[in-house]
């Protein structure tokens, strides 16, 4: 519920030019609330959160607590909205089309330090990019390609049987620089520590221009990236094309 709450605030921040990290910091200073789970992202994943929330929805409905069931169902709907919103932002910022463009996805696991891809938000973003006919290249230090496809088929219904040229549309890479080479955009979808220390000047130099970077985990120095030349868009941050002084 806290994750979805701050994610809803991140959407409002992007619309108004506010900074979600400042909102999160201010709210977290209230001891009655605390600062845990107030960091927005592209969405939550994993095998537990959604399952447990849906169990709550079921229990509430079973005991006739319609309003309570709707409250918890909205947590799931907000999470779906956040993932969809991120995908739509990529397309909108890239001149309303990613058809034929190479999009580098850094991170596929639902969180860092694991290869777990169950309900990972990255999967839904990749699905949306496939549907927009982008060329998606993925780098994750622990995720196995077979696991990626298995979860994609089970959860999103995207498989080699129903999606032509899937292996040509989605390439997995063993190296983050190869993943980003020639890309039109880079998307940070898992908060792996190694992504904080990549040579972004090297990445920028090897990308198509304009070079877009979408930070779905708020782990990078956006001002430093803009000085390099990236057009940076991030969850809960003002859009540089809409608000001056960003």
Helices and strands as residue ranges (DSSP letters): H 2-16, H 20-28, H 49-62, H 66-93, E 102-106, H 121-131, E 135-139, H 145-151, I 152-156, H 166-169, E 170-173, H 176-180, E 185-188, G 193-197, H 200-205, E 212-215, H 222-228, E 231-234
